[in-house]
Amino acid sequence: MRAERVDLLFLGLSADLEYLAGIRRGVPFFGQSSYAHGWVTGAFFRPDAEPPTFVLPRMVAAFDLSEDVEGDVVVVNETEDGRAIFERVVRGLGPAEVVAIGDRAWAETTIELARIVGLDAMRAGSSLVNELRRVKTDEELEAMTRACRAVTQAMDAVAPQVVPGVTMNELREEIELELRRAGSLTPSFPTHIFTGMYAGTEPGDLTSGNETGTDPLPEGRTVLFDFGGVVEGYCSDFGRTVYCGEPPDEVRRAYEAMLAAQEAGRAAARPGALAREINEACRAPIEEAGLGEHFRHRMGHAIGLDVHERPFISPEDETPLDVGMTFTDEPSIIVPRAFGVRIEDIVVCEEGGGRYLVDYPKDLVANR
């Protein structure tokens, strides 16, 4: 904050706030919970003051916090004037020429801050915390490793179930059951299992969660897994391909090109390399195999407390990597009206190139 000349930073309930203040987020669910004055929820940080100042609606303070917080806590009751209390807190924190706000704050919070300090004084603030969160500690890497082991345990249990007649929804339910058995708090994002023939965009593909999710799987299809778990607040993101039947040569060739791409991306993940350069390295073997037009994805994205974090390992990102940064290595090849293959593992940047957090077999699985 000092380097960026930020006088005040507001963070709503988010991974950023959990990282800095230890307030754990709840399990995501469909829709959005809502309380009176819910928009005030969060904490203010100053460069030269610890701990932060929290502003919380009564319902959040009473029911949503599973631990005591370190810092001043201002509780807003339902019948109180939330705008006036919020403004009093902001002004009481001293003069602020530059005020940053996290990406996960309510629109109403942004509007109220702009009213109090002026819109020209405001800037986006999540990048300040992202620069801290990018490099993981040993403890964070241990939690992420456990989250990776939860998904590999689930994959071991469910891969044999890819047989003719099974549905994508059944596979999804089994994956999520096995994730819980392996210690995952929740899926880190909606579990996606699909056949990849049409990339999920045209009739004929089978995809969990839509109207084709209950259609039986025929023989002679690839089934693509994309799922993740959460352990101690940290995410995993994982993918494999299982073929139902005997894979034809074109599938095997594409799969080998994809494996070469994943390895090239891992090897390029050295400190100082730019994110876009690593993406280029990953893409090169697929281009060389003549399948470049079917590499419709990026190599990956950073991951940690959020399943998708910056930097992105994609063509537009100029971020240089540093030791301890974690990101996905997930090349895929989708050939419309033919087949799809994908693989995904988490890599941690190290001096000699990327290291997979968990070693798991990468061979194409064929259930004959």
Summary of the structure (lengths in Angstrom):
residues: 368
radius of gyration: 22.9
end to end distance: 58.1
largest distance: 69.7
contacts: 1244
relative contact order: 0.12
helix: 35%
strand: 23%
